[in-house]
Amino acid sequence: MTPGEPRINRILVALDASPGSLAALEVAARLAVALQVELYGMYVEDETLLRGAELSITRAVGSFSGAIRQVERPELERHLRTQAAKAKHALEAIAGQARLPWFFRVTRGRVAEELLREATDADLISLGRSGWSLIESHRIGTTTETILAQTNAPVLLLRRRLRMGQSVVAVYDGSEAARAGINLATQIAHDEVTPLVIVFPTTGKPADQLLSSVQDDLERLGVGRSVRHRTIARQNAALLEGIAHSEDAGILILPTADIFEKGFKELLTHLECPLLIVKR
């Protein structure tokens, strides 16, 4: 395997039966079809919640009465088993409809640790649960931060408000991660009908040098299709979000999470389409 050409064997989806994780599952299934890989659903029984029940600090609020009551560990364990069953049923239905090979596993522990333990560099990790990858008040969940910092696998992030467009938009800065991202972008847009848009940061290497470099990469990958090109200031995440919106992005691919430094959190706060972070 040459540099810049990641091999994805499966997509690891963090599931909890919430609307966010089910959205992540649907997007992951679309990518699995495009990449022709296995869909692997993982439900983590959160050890922190279970310990909280043992310490009598876990409370539930009634949906209609508003009454607050203590949640005992046996009740919480039953709830987790029910959620796991729902997650498995959703995975089975979506994978079956898409005719994808799939696998489901239930484990117990800390969410980030369990996902990192299971993931390999040949996986793509999909996160969509509230509190894992959703951004609230310009804050990234601690689980997402941990996974982004400690894995070399591509990571797919989704917000609650999800808009699936048509084009694949990839940021290219000439780095190995960007080359890996271009390779994934061409695989996702393999039908040559899906628009492929490459965005060049205007700081660092000159745009014409980046254009020449990406053309070499596309030629090496055997891609002869038409590609649209855009330019953007590296530090202006808002402009990148605007490009993604104007290009009707179905997915935005970034080479590493720190390309926009502090602007990365701003980008996640406003971005409506799925975001794929590629690290190499």
C-alpha positions in Angstrom: 0.0 0.0 0.0 1.5 3.3 -1.1 1.5 6.5 1.1 -1.7 8.4 1.0 -3.8 5.3 0.1 -5.6 4.1 3.3 -7.3 0.7 3.2 -10.6 0.7 5.0 -11.8 -2.8 6.0 -14.8 -2.0 8.1 -16.7 1.0 9.6 -17.0 0.9 13.4 -20.2 2.6 14.5 -20.8 3.7 18.1 -24.4 2.9 18.8 -26.8 3.7 21.7 -30.2 3.7 19.9 -30.4 7.5 20.2 -31.5 9.5 17.1 -27.9 10.8 16.8 -26.3 7.3 16.7 -28.9 6.1 14.3 -28.1 9.0 12.0 -24.5 8.0 12.3 -25.5 4.4 11.4 -27.4 5.5 8.3 -24.4 7.6 7.0 -22.0 4.9 7.9 -24.1 2.5 5.8 -23.9 4.8 2.8 -20.1 4.9 3.1 -19.9 1.2 3.6 -21.7 0.7 0.3 -19.4 3.1 -1.5 -16.3 1.6 0.1 -17.6 -2.0 -0.1 -16.7 -2.8 3.5 -18.3 -4.4 6.6 -20.5 -2.4 9.0 -19.6 -3.1 12.6 -21.9 -1.8 15.3 -20.7 -1.5 18.9 -22.8 -0.8 22.0 -20.9 0.2 25.1 -22.6 -0.2 28.5 -21.2 2.9 30.1 -19.3 1.9 33.2 -19.6 5.5 34.6 -23.4 5.2 34.7 -23.4 1.9 36.3 -21.0 3.0 39.0 -23.3 6.0 39.6 -26.2 3.7 40.2 -24.2 1.8 42.8 -23.4 5.1 44.6 -27.1 6.1 44.5 -26.4 9.3 42.6 -28.3 8.4 39.4 -31.7 10.0 39.0 -34.5 9.7 36.5 -37.1 12.4 35.7 -40.6 11.3 34.7 -41.6 12.4 31.2 -45.1 13.5 32.2 -45.0 13.9 36.0 -41.6 15.5 36.3 -41.1 13.4 39.4 -37.5 12.7 40.3 -36.6 9.2 41.5 -33.5 7.2 42.2 -32.4 4.6 39.5 -31.1 1.3 40.9 -28.4 -0.7 39.1 -30.7 -3.6 38.1 -33.1 -1.2 36.5 -30.3 0.6 34.7 -28.8 -2.7 33.5 -32.2 -3.7 32.0 -32.4 -0.4 30.3 -29.0 -0.8 28.8 -29.9 -4.3 27.5 -33.0 -2.9 25.9 -31.1 -0.1 24.3 -28.5 -2.6 23.0 -31.3 -4.8 21.5 -32.7 -1.7 19.7 -29.3 -0.8 18.4 -28.7 -4.3 17.1 -32.2 -4.4 15.4 -31.5 -1.0 13.7 -28.1 -2.2 12.5 -29.5 -5.5 11.2 -32.3 -3.6 9.3 -30.1 -1.0 7.7 -27.3 -3.5 6.8 -29.9 -5.9 5.4 -31.5 -3.2 3.3 -28.1 -2.2 1.9 -27.0 -5.8 1.6 -23.9 -5.2 3.7 -22.0 -7.6 5.8 -22.4 -6.6 9.5 -21.4 -7.5 13.0 -22.6 -6.3 16.4 -21.0 -6.4 19.8 -21.9 -5.4 23.3 -19.2 -4.5 25.7 -18.8 -2.7 29.0 -16.4 0.1 30.0 -15.6 3.7 29.2 -16.9 4.6 25.7 -13.7 6.1 24.3 -11.5 3.4 25.7 -13.6 0.6 24.3 -13.8 2.1 20.9 -10.1 2.8 20.8 -9.4 -0.8 21.9 -11.5 -2.2 19.1 -10.5 0.1 16.3 -7.5 -0.4 14.1 -5.9 1.8 11.5 -7.9 -0.1 8.8 -11.2 1.0 10.4 -13.3 4.1 10.0 -14.9 5.2 13.3 -18.4 6.8 13.1 -19.7 8.8 16.1 -23.1 10.3 16.4 -24.3 10.0 20.0 -25.3 13.1 21.9 -22.4 13.8 24.3 -19.9 11.8 22.1 -19.6 13.9 19.0 -22.4 16.4 19.0 -21.3 20.0 19.6 -23.2 22.0 22.2 -22.3 25.6 22.9 -19.0 25.4 21.0 -17.9 22.4 23.1 -16.6 19.1 21.7 -17.5 16.0 23.7 -14.6 14.5 25.8 -15.1 11.1 24.1 -14.6 12.7 20.7 -11.6 14.6 21.8 -10.0 11.5 23.2 -10.6 9.4 20.0 -9.4 12.2 17.7 -6.2 12.5 19.8 -5.4 8.8 20.1 -6.4 7.0 16.9 -4.9 7.0 13.4 -8.1 5.8 11.9 -10.4 8.2 10.0 -13.2 9.5 12.2 -16.7 10.4 11.0 -18.5 13.1 13.1 -22.2 14.0 12.9 -24.4 16.7 14.4 -28.0 16.4 15.4 -29.1 18.6 12.5 -28.0 16.5 9.5 -28.3 17.5 5.9 -27.1 15.0 3.3 -26.2 16.7 0.1 -24.8 15.3 -3.1 -21.2 16.3 -3.5 -18.0 15.1 -1.8 -15.9 18.0 -0.6 -12.2 17.4 0.4 -9.7 19.9 1.8 -6.2 19.4 0.3 -3.1 21.0 1.7 -0.5 18.6 0.2 0.0 16.6 3.5 -0.1 12.8 3.7 -3.4 13.1 5.5 -4.8 15.2 2.7 -3.6 12.6 0.1 -5.3 9.9 2.1 -8.4 12.1 2.2 -8.4 12.5 -1.6 -8.1 8.7 -2.0 -11.2 8.2 0.2 -13.0 11.0 -1.5 -12.6 9.4 -4.9 -13.8 6.0 -3.5 -16.9 7.6 -2.0 -17.6 9.5 -5.3 -16.7 6.4 -7.3 -19.7 6.6 -9.7 -18.3 9.8 -11.3 -21.8 11.3 -11.2 -21.4 12.5 -7.6 -19.6 15.9 -7.8 -16.1 16.0 -6.4 -14.9 19.3 -5.0 -11.3 19.9 -3.8 -10.6 22.9 -1.6 -7.1 24.4 -1.4 -6.1 26.5 1.7 -4.4 29.7 0.4 -1.8 29.8 3.1 1.2 27.5 3.2 1.9 26.1 -0.3 0.7 28.2 -3.3 -2.6 27.1 -4.8 -1.1 26.3 -8.2 1.4 24.0 -6.5 -1.4 22.3 -4.6 -3.4 21.9 -7.8 -0.4 20.3 -9.5 0.1 18.0 -6.6 -3.5 16.9 -6.4 -3.6 16.3 -10.1 -0.6 14.0 -9.7 -2.4 12.2 -6.9 -5.6 11.8 -9.0 -3.6 10.5 -12.0 -1.8 8.0 -9.7 -5.1 6.8 -8.4 -6.4 6.4 -12.0 -9.0 9.1 -11.6 -9.8 10.7 -14.9 -13.1 12.4 -13.9 -13.9 16.1 -13.7 -13.1 17.8 -10.4 -14.1 21.3 -9.2 -11.6 23.4 -7.3 -12.1 26.1 -4.7 -9.7 28.1 -2.5 -10.0 29.2 1.1 -8.1 30.9 3.9 -6.7 28.3 6.3 -7.9 30.0 9.4 -11.4 30.9 8.1 -13.6 27.9 9.1 -16.8 29.9 8.5 -15.8 30.2 4.8 -15.2 26.5 4.5 -18.7 25.8 6.0 -20.1 28.2 3.4 -18.4 26.3 0.6 -19.7 23.0 1.9 -23.2 24.5 2.0 -23.0 26.1 -1.5 -21.5 22.9 -3.0 -24.4 20.9 -1.5 -21.9 18.7 0.4 -22.9 15.2 1.4 -19.7 14.9 3.3 -16.7 17.1 4.1 -13.3 15.5 4.4 -10.5 17.2 6.4 -6.8 16.3 6.8 -6.5 16.2 10.6 -8.7 18.1 13.1 -6.2 20.9 13.7 -6.0 22.3 10.2 -8.1 25.3 11.3 -6.7 25.3 14.8 -9.3 27.0 17.1 -11.6 27.4 14.1 -12.2 23.6 14.1 -14.7 23.8 16.9 -16.4 26.7 15.2 -16.7 24.6 12.0 -18.2 21.7 13.9 -20.7 24.0 15.6 -22.2 25.2 12.3 -21.5 22.4 9.8 -24.7 20.6 8.7 -23.2 17.7 6.7 -21.1 14.8 8.1 -17.4 15.5 8.7 -14.7 12.9 8.0 -11.3 13.5 9.7 -8.5 11.7 8.1 -5.2 11.3 9.9 -1.9 9.9 8.6 
